[in-house]
Amino acid sequence: MFKLELYDGNNNLLKTKSDERRAYLGYEGELPEGSYLRVAAPADSYAWVKVDKCIEKSLVYLPDGSLTYRFPYKREAKEAFPMEAFSGDRFYFSVEAPDETDLTRRRNVALNPIDQKECNGSFPHASANVETRNESVFFACNAIDGILSSDGHGRFPYASWGINRQENAAIRIEFGRRVRVDGLGLFLRADYPHDSYWTEVKVSFSDGSEEILQTTDREGLQEFSLKAREAEWAELSDLKKHEDESPFPALTQIEVYGVLSK
């Protein structure tokens, strides 16, 4: 059973829809501050989930069979999203069972446009040991949201993972279960000359393996083939900054390519 429940900030149920494989919920009226969406699916399953008209639906893993998406309301919190997101008086949400091909094809297993700073129950989930000034436009989750514009910084569409000049900065992508990975893609933020960039990074995996990658100031995708391995998480660390005047290297997006482990 797949289910959607929309609540206001006082935990009052506003509307709900459910179905064996696909549930769709439309809502008319403004959402009170503190409102949130609860999504239910079979435990240990994947689901396509849409939480706003302006955000792409996400193929996410739900180990516990549920996620709770709390809508941003404060102006600063909304700057990482399109201006029209989470606003107005017409809303649309959905949850759908994936097809077999969705689960078996090689893809970016790090992608999750509905990830949030605090894990909402869905995976992949990004976390980091630093996020510049704790501002939403520099949260780790921005690095797996699928928005690839890298020639700017700040509000949408230029949100990124910012490291606040911290030399030991690291970002981890948890898949929620084992996946078989064989490649990595990086989009370094390229708002030059404001930005700097990394010339070398280390990628580590939950199986204890690691690889050193050489990176450049190229704008756009920098793609790397990796020795195939099974892992529950991948971490980027040991970020070597180029010796230029800018103190601001940052990451627009990380992509991890692979398939689900059997």
Secondary structure, DSSP 4 states (H G I P E B T S, - for coil): -EEEEEE-TTS-EEEEEEESSEEEEEEESPPPTT-EEEEE--SSEEEEEE--TTS--EEEEETTSEEEEEPP-SHHHHTTS-TTTT-SSEEEEEEEPPPHHHHHS-EETT--TT--SS--S-BSEEEES--GGG-GGG-GGGGGSS----S--SSTT---EE-TT-TT--EEEEEEEEEEEEEEEEEE---TTT---EEEEEEEETTS-EEEEE--S-SS-EEEEEEEEEEEEEEEEEEEE-SSS----EEEEEEEEEEE--
